[in-house]
Amino acid sequence: MAKDHQNEKSQSDRFKQVAKDVGADESEAAFEEKLRKLAKAKTPAPKADAKG
């Protein structure tokens, strides 16, 4: 099934508008800061299986 490029663009435009409406920060600096926080985040250690 082929995707309609016009629908993708309008969905993208709707997403951008909603992001603006909720006050999302669009700056590259804000993006980089969030990315750094995610990259530094430690993954939780796997839980030990309590069999036995």
Sequence and secondary structure as in RCSB ss.txt:
>XXXX:A:sequence
MAKDHQNEKSQSDRFKQVAKDVGADESEAAFEEKLRKLAKAKTPAPKADAKG
>XXXX:A:secstr
    HHHHHHHHHHHHHHHHHTT    HHHHHHHHHHHHH            
